[in-house]
Amino acid sequence: MDHIRTARESHDDDDHCTGCRACMPRAQRTRRPEERPIAEANLKPADGARIIRSFAASREILRSTRVRQAGASAEVVDLSKPDEISFFFLDGDVHRKRRAAVAGLFAPRTIATRHRAVMDRTMDTIVAKLQERGSAPLDELSWQMAVDVAAEIVGLTNSDSNANLARRVKAVLESSITRKPGFFNGLLFNARMLVHVGRFWKHDLAPAVAARRHQPRDDVITHMVQADYSRKGMIMECLSYGGAGMMTTREFIVMAAWHLFEKQPLRERFLSGSEEDQIAILEEILRLEPVASMLHRRAAEPLAGPAGMALAEGETACVSIREANVDEAITGPCPFEIDPDRAKRMKVAGPYLSFGDGPHRCPGAQVALHETRLFLDRLLRLPGIRLTAEPQVLWNAQIQGYELRGAVVACDPS
């Protein structure tokens, strides 16, 4: 179940290819990295969970109204106080209302008319610094893009600087990874976390809340102020958006860049293609390399469906995104090839289940794809741009997904 390994394997041995009608040029094929099969060694479904591997059954579970959020410490969340917990753990009407209140922030028109300006401005800064320095860690550059865009959407725009905001959010999120059993379990009662969260509240969230009380804006913090969220609820919600909108986007930008640096024909197609073509390439990479590997759902009542899947009341299902995304019943032949035309040919929306599905599908999916597209389009057009050090593949137990560190990009000076 290690697609960090298998999704990058090549067809050097033609026996690996079953059912190819027209394999792509060798340079576009995936390859095996030098790193050990890290996902296979680290994936940990919840105890007693039934692993769901087929695409049809996985999608059916994720779309069902008979299941509830599970995993990520959901079992210890007090659902009787919805104003103190993240939307991530909510279901039913309260979840729909919470998402609907801010849905416009993630709409295509908002991306084009508002968020695009932030992306362009951030990328101008990234490019200027990279050309001045000559080289830089790729994950630091992608983190800056992810933080700036997420901050605009959430409303964290009253910090002393975006760089300091990024450091404080990073400190909270990364220290949460070491907590067991999960990030949300007793967040404010862990001494180490309390320090980081206190700094985030004092320097970033509290100033934004005060500003929104005086002058509302169209962002998540304004919604929370108007809905009279508690301080704890505001912190939890902001950090949920931070984890979803910052950490995962940072990793995917690096992963997509790694593929494009390695595969010249794919890179050339990306740079010569339309925005739609570029998004299709990114979605296909994400199909193979989903940042989060699995999603858990608990059956609130018996569930049975045409996909041959059945869950008893109270049973937990672990949807294996990696396996569902390479199910040949839905991908067609050669599921481990990067084929940007696959989704259109197979009549599947985007990157299969990489953003989840159903009521909890990632609300920021289009934002993440567009900022990744813009970042890579600008980066790969720089004179002399090259990858001088490949990333090391690490594992984030909190999101059950990969982290990529150590990649370095270099370009010609301006």
C-alpha positions as CSV (number, residue, x, y, z in Angstrom):
1,M,0.0,0.0,0.0
2,D,3.0,2.2,-0.5
3,H,2.4,4.5,-3.4
4,I,5.2,6.8,-2.4
5,R,7.2,3.9,-3.6
6,T,5.0,2.2,-6.2
7,A,3.5,5.3,-7.8
8,R,7.1,6.3,-8.7
9,E,8.1,2.9,-10.0
10,S,9.0,2.7,-13.7
11,H,7.9,0.2,-16.4
12,D,11.6,-0.7,-16.9
13,D,10.4,-4.3,-16.7
14,D,7.7,-4.5,-19.3
15,D,6.1,-7.4,-17.4
16,H,4.9,-4.8,-14.8
17,C,2.5,-3.4,-17.4
18,T,-0.8,-5.3,-17.6
19,G,-3.2,-4.1,-20.2
20,C,-1.3,-1.1,-21.7
21,R,-2.8,0.0,-24.9
22,A,-0.3,2.8,-25.5
23,C,2.3,3.4,-22.8
24,M,3.6,6.9,-22.6
25,P,7.2,7.8,-23.4
26,R,9.7,6.4,-20.8
27,A,10.6,9.9,-19.6
28,Q,7.0,10.4,-18.4
29,R,6.8,7.2,-16.5
30,T,7.2,7.0,-12.8
31,R,10.3,5.7,-11.1
32,R,11.4,4.1,-7.8
33,P,13.0,6.6,-5.4
34,E,16.0,5.7,-3.4
35,E,14.1,6.1,-0.1
36,R,12.7,3.0,1.7
37,P,9.0,2.1,1.3
38,I,8.1,4.6,4.0
39,A,4.3,4.5,3.6
40,E,4.2,0.7,3.7
41,A,6.1,0.7,7.0
42,N,4.1,3.5,8.6
43,L,0.5,3.4,7.6
44,K,-1.6,2.7,10.7
45,P,-5.4,2.3,10.3
46,A,-7.4,2.7,13.4
47,D,-7.6,-0.4,15.6
48,G,-10.3,-2.8,14.4
49,A,-11.1,-0.7,11.3
50,R,-12.1,-2.5,8.1
51,I,-9.8,-1.4,5.3
52,I,-11.8,-0.4,2.2
53,R,-9.7,-0.7,-1.0
54,S,-12.0,-0.4,-4.0
55,F,-12.9,3.0,-5.4
56,A,-16.6,2.4,-5.6
57,A,-17.0,1.2,-2.0
58,S,-14.7,4.0,-0.8
59,R,-16.7,6.7,-2.5
60,E,-20.0,5.2,-1.3
61,I,-18.9,5.3,2.3
62,L,-17.6,8.9,2.0
63,R,-20.8,10.1,0.5
64,S,-23.1,8.2,2.9
65,T,-25.2,10.2,5.4
66,R,-25.1,7.1,7.6
67,V,-21.5,7.5,8.6
68,R,-19.7,9.9,11.0
69,Q,-16.2,11.2,11.2
70,A,-13.7,8.8,12.8
71,G,-10.0,8.7,13.3
72,A,-7.8,11.7,14.2
73,S,-9.0,11.4,17.8
74,A,-12.7,12.0,16.8
75,E,-13.7,9.4,19.4
76,V,-12.7,11.7,22.2
77,V,-14.2,14.9,20.9
78,D,-17.2,16.3,22.9
79,L,-19.8,16.9,20.2
80,S,-22.2,18.5,22.7
81,K,-20.2,21.7,22.3
82,P,-20.0,22.2,18.6
83,D,-18.9,25.9,19.0
84,E,-15.7,24.7,20.7
85,I,-14.6,22.1,18.1
86,S,-13.5,22.2,14.5
87,F,-15.9,21.7,11.6
88,F,-13.8,18.7,10.8
89,F,-15.5,16.6,13.4
90,L,-19.1,17.7,12.8
91,D,-21.7,15.9,10.7
92,G,-25.2,16.5,9.5
93,D,-27.0,19.9,9.6
94,V,-24.5,21.6,11.9
95,H,-21.7,20.6,9.6
96,R,-23.5,21.8,6.5
97,K,-24.3,25.1,8.0
98,R,-20.7,25.6,9.2
99,R,-19.4,24.9,5.7
100,A,-22.1,26.8,3.9
101,A,-21.3,30.0,5.9
102,V,-17.8,30.2,4.3
103,A,-18.3,28.3,1.1
104,G,-18.0,31.4,-1.0
105,L,-14.4,31.9,0.1
106,F,-13.5,28.8,-1.9
107,A,-15.6,29.4,-5.0
108,P,-13.9,29.6,-8.4
109,R,-14.9,33.3,-8.9
110,T,-13.3,34.2,-5.5
111,I,-10.2,32.4,-6.5
112,A,-9.9,34.3,-9.7
113,T,-10.9,37.8,-8.4
114,R,-9.4,37.7,-4.9
115,H,-7.0,34.9,-4.1
116,R,-5.2,35.0,-7.4
117,A,-3.9,38.5,-6.4
118,V,-2.4,37.1,-3.2
119,M,-0.8,34.2,-5.1
120,D,0.7,36.5,-7.6
121,R,2.0,38.9,-5.0
122,T,3.5,36.0,-2.9
123,M,5.1,34.5,-6.0
124,D,6.7,37.8,-6.9
125,T,8.4,37.8,-3.5
126,I,9.4,34.2,-3.8
127,V,10.9,34.6,-7.2
128,A,12.8,37.8,-6.3
129,K,14.3,36.2,-3.2
130,L,15.2,33.0,-5.1
131,Q,17.0,34.9,-7.8
132,E,18.8,37.0,-5.3
133,R,20.0,34.0,-3.2
134,G,20.5,31.7,-6.1
135,S,19.1,28.7,-4.3
136,A,16.6,27.9,-1.6
137,P,14.8,24.9,0.1
138,L,11.8,24.1,-2.0
139,D,9.6,23.3,1.1
140,E,10.3,26.7,2.5
141,L,9.1,28.4,-0.7
142,S,6.0,26.3,-0.9
143,W,5.3,26.9,2.8
144,Q,5.3,30.7,2.2
145,M,2.8,30.3,-0.6
146,A,0.5,28.1,1.4
147,V,0.6,30.3,4.4
148,D,-0.1,33.5,2.6
149,V,-3.1,32.1,0.7
150,A,-4.6,30.4,3.8
151,A,-4.0,33.5,5.9
152,E,-6.1,35.6,3.5
153,I,-8.9,33.1,3.4
154,V,-9.0,32.6,7.2
155,G,-8.5,36.3,7.9
156,L,-5.1,36.1,9.7
157,T,-4.0,39.3,8.2
158,N,-3.3,41.4,11.2
159,S,-0.1,39.7,12.4
160,D,3.2,41.6,12.7
161,S,4.4,39.9,9.5
162,N,3.4,36.9,7.4
163,A,6.9,35.4,8.1
164,N,6.3,35.4,11.8
165,L,2.7,34.1,11.4
166,A,4.2,31.3,9.3
167,R,6.7,30.4,12.0
168,R,4.1,30.4,14.8
169,V,1.6,28.3,12.9
170,K,4.4,25.9,11.9
171,A,5.4,25.6,15.6
172,V,1.8,24.7,16.6
173,L,1.2,22.3,13.8
174,E,4.6,20.5,13.9
175,S,4.6,20.2,17.7
176,S,1.1,18.6,17.5
177,I,2.5,15.8,15.4
178,T,4.4,14.4,18.5
179,R,1.2,14.4,20.6
180,K,-0.6,11.1,21.1
181,P,-3.1,9.9,20.3
182,G,-3.9,13.0,18.2
183,F,-3.7,16.7,17.6
184,F,-7.1,17.6,18.9
185,N,-7.1,15.5,22.0
186,G,-6.5,17.9,24.9
187,L,-4.9,20.5,22.6
188,L,-5.0,23.3,25.2
189,F,-3.9,21.2,28.1
190,N,-0.5,20.1,26.7
191,A,2.2,22.3,28.2
192,R,4.3,22.5,25.1
193,M,1.3,23.2,22.9
194,L,0.0,25.7,25.3
195,V,3.0,27.9,24.8
196,H,2.8,27.8,21.0
197,V,-1.0,28.2,20.9
198,G,-0.7,31.2,23.3
199,R,1.7,32.9,21.0
200,F,-0.5,32.2,18.0
201,W,-3.5,33.7,19.9
202,K,-1.7,36.8,21.1
203,H,0.2,37.7,18.0
204,D,-2.1,36.5,15.2
205,L,-5.6,35.5,16.0
206,A,-6.5,38.0,18.7
207,P,-5.4,41.0,16.6
208,A,-7.5,39.7,13.7
209,V,-10.5,39.1,15.9
210,A,-10.3,42.7,17.2
211,A,-10.0,44.1,13.7
212,R,-13.0,42.1,12.5
213,R,-15.1,43.3,15.4
214,H,-14.4,46.8,14.3
215,Q,-14.5,46.2,10.5
216,P,-15.9,42.9,9.2
217,R,-14.5,41.3,6.1
218,D,-15.3,38.3,4.0
219,D,-13.3,35.7,5.8
220,V,-13.5,32.8,8.3
221,I,-12.6,35.0,11.3
222,T,-15.4,37.4,10.5
223,H,-17.9,34.5,10.4
224,M,-16.6,33.3,13.8
225,V,-16.9,36.7,15.4
226,Q,-20.4,37.2,14.1
227,A,-21.4,33.6,15.2
228,D,-19.9,34.3,18.7
229,Y,-17.4,31.5,18.7
230,S,-15.6,30.9,21.9
231,R,-11.9,31.5,22.1
232,K,-11.2,27.8,22.0
233,G,-13.5,27.3,19.1
234,M,-11.7,30.1,17.1
235,I,-8.3,28.5,17.8
236,M,-9.5,25.1,16.8
237,E,-11.1,26.3,13.6
238,C,-8.1,28.3,12.5
239,L,-5.7,25.5,13.2
240,S,-7.9,23.1,11.3
241,Y,-7.7,25.4,8.3
242,G,-4.0,25.8,8.9
243,G,-3.4,22.1,8.9
244,A,-5.6,21.5,5.8
245,G,-4.6,24.6,3.9
246,M,-0.9,25.0,4.7
247,M,0.7,21.6,5.6
248,T,-0.9,19.5,2.8
249,T,-0.4,22.2,0.1
250,R,3.3,22.6,1.0
251,E,3.9,18.9,0.6
252,F,2.0,18.6,-2.7
253,I,3.8,21.5,-4.3
254,V,7.1,19.8,-3.6
255,M,5.9,16.4,-4.8
256,A,4.5,17.9,-8.0
257,A,7.7,19.8,-8.6
258,W,9.7,16.7,-8.1
259,H,7.8,14.9,-10.8
260,L,8.0,17.8,-13.2
261,F,11.7,18.3,-12.7
262,E,12.3,14.6,-13.4
263,K,10.1,14.2,-16.4
264,Q,11.0,16.6,-19.2
265,P,8.1,15.7,-21.6
266,L,5.6,16.1,-18.8
267,R,7.2,19.4,-17.8
268,E,7.1,20.7,-21.3
269,R,3.5,19.7,-21.6
270,F,2.8,21.6,-18.4
271,L,4.5,24.7,-19.5
272,S,3.0,24.8,-23.0
273,G,-0.5,23.8,-21.8
274,S,-3.6,25.8,-20.9
275,E,-4.6,26.3,-17.3
276,E,-7.0,23.4,-17.7
277,D,-4.2,21.2,-19.0
278,Q,-2.0,22.2,-16.1
279,I,-4.6,21.4,-13.6
280,A,-5.2,18.0,-15.2
281,I,-1.5,17.2,-14.9
282,L,-1.5,18.2,-11.2
283,E,-4.7,16.2,-10.5
284,E,-3.1,13.1,-12.0
285,I,0.0,13.5,-9.9
286,L,-2.2,13.9,-6.9
287,R,-4.1,10.8,-7.7
288,L,-0.9,8.8,-7.5
289,E,0.6,10.8,-4.6
290,P,-2.3,11.8,-2.3
291,V,-0.9,13.7,0.7
292,A,-3.3,12.0,3.1
293,S,-3.3,8.2,2.8
294,M,-6.5,7.3,4.5
295,L,-9.8,8.5,5.9
296,H,-11.9,6.9,8.7
297,R,-15.7,6.8,9.0
298,R,-17.8,5.1,11.7
299,A,-21.2,3.7,10.7
300,A,-24.0,5.4,12.8
301,E,-26.4,2.8,11.5
302,P,-26.1,-0.3,9.3
303,L,-24.8,0.5,5.9
304,A,-25.0,-1.7,2.8
305,G,-24.6,-0.8,-0.9
306,P,-24.3,-2.0,-4.5
307,A,-20.5,-1.9,-4.3
308,G,-20.6,-5.0,-2.2
309,M,-19.6,-3.2,0.9
310,A,-21.5,-3.5,4.2
311,L,-20.8,-2.0,7.6
312,A,-22.5,-2.9,10.9
313,E,-23.6,-0.1,13.2
314,G,-20.6,1.2,15.1
315,E,-18.1,-0.4,12.8
316,T,-15.2,1.8,11.6
317,A,-14.1,1.8,7.9
318,C,-10.7,2.9,6.9
319,V,-10.8,4.2,3.3
320,S,-7.4,3.6,1.7
321,I,-7.1,6.5,-0.7
322,R,-3.9,5.1,-2.1
323,E,-5.5,1.9,-3.1
324,A,-8.8,3.3,-4.3
325,N,-7.0,5.7,-6.5
326,V,-5.3,2.9,-8.4
327,D,-8.3,0.6,-8.7
328,E,-8.2,-0.4,-12.3
329,A,-12.0,-0.7,-12.3
330,I,-12.1,3.1,-12.4
331,T,-8.6,4.1,-13.6
332,G,-8.4,1.8,-16.6
333,P,-5.1,0.2,-17.6
334,C,-1.8,1.2,-16.2
335,P,-2.9,2.9,-13.0
336,F,0.6,3.7,-11.9
337,E,1.4,5.8,-15.0
338,I,1.0,9.6,-15.0
339,D,-1.6,10.1,-17.7
340,P,-3.1,13.6,-17.6
341,D,-5.9,12.5,-20.0
342,R,-7.0,9.6,-17.7
343,A,-9.7,11.4,-15.7
344,K,-11.4,12.8,-18.8
345,R,-11.2,9.5,-20.6
346,M,-12.6,7.6,-17.6
347,K,-15.2,10.3,-16.8
348,V,-13.9,10.8,-13.3
349,A,-13.8,14.2,-11.6
350,G,-10.2,15.3,-10.9
351,P,-7.8,13.5,-8.6
352,Y,-10.2,10.7,-7.7
353,L,-10.4,10.5,-3.9
354,S,-7.3,12.6,-3.0
355,F,-9.4,15.4,-1.7
356,G,-11.9,13.0,-0.1
357,D,-15.5,12.9,-1.2
358,G,-19.0,13.5,0.1
359,P,-19.9,16.1,2.8
360,H,-16.3,16.3,4.1
361,R,-14.6,16.7,0.8
362,C,-11.8,19.3,1.2
363,P,-13.4,22.7,0.7
364,G,-10.1,24.2,-0.4
365,A,-9.4,21.7,-3.2
366,Q,-9.6,24.2,-6.0
367,V,-7.6,26.8,-4.0
368,A,-4.8,24.3,-3.5
369,L,-4.7,23.2,-7.1
370,H,-4.6,26.8,-8.4
371,E,-1.9,28.0,-6.0
372,T,0.1,24.9,-6.9
373,R,-0.4,25.5,-10.6
374,L,0.7,29.2,-10.3
375,F,3.7,28.4,-8.1
376,L,5.0,25.7,-10.5
377,D,4.3,27.7,-13.7
378,R,6.3,30.7,-12.4
379,L,9.0,28.6,-10.8
380,L,9.7,26.3,-13.9
381,R,10.0,29.3,-16.2
382,L,12.9,30.9,-14.3
383,P,16.1,31.0,-16.3
384,G,18.4,28.1,-15.2
385,I,15.9,26.6,-12.8
386,R,17.0,23.2,-11.6
387,L,16.6,20.8,-8.7
388,T,20.0,20.5,-7.1
389,A,19.0,18.2,-4.2
390,E,16.1,15.7,-4.2
391,P,13.8,15.6,-1.2
392,Q,13.9,13.1,1.6
393,V,10.6,11.3,2.1
394,L,9.5,11.5,5.8
395,W,6.2,10.5,7.4
396,N,3.7,12.6,9.2
397,A,1.8,10.3,11.5
398,Q,-0.9,12.9,12.2
399,I,-2.2,13.1,8.7
400,Q,-0.9,9.6,7.8
401,G,0.9,11.1,4.8
402,Y,4.3,12.0,3.5
403,E,6.5,15.0,4.2
404,L,9.2,16.0,1.8
405,R,12.3,17.8,3.2
406,G,15.7,18.7,1.8
407,A,14.8,19.5,-1.8
408,V,16.8,22.5,-3.1
409,V,16.1,24.5,-6.2
410,A,18.5,26.9,-7.9
411,C,18.3,29.4,-10.7
412,D,20.4,31.9,-12.5
413,P,20.7,35.2,-10.7
414,S,18.5,38.1,-11.8
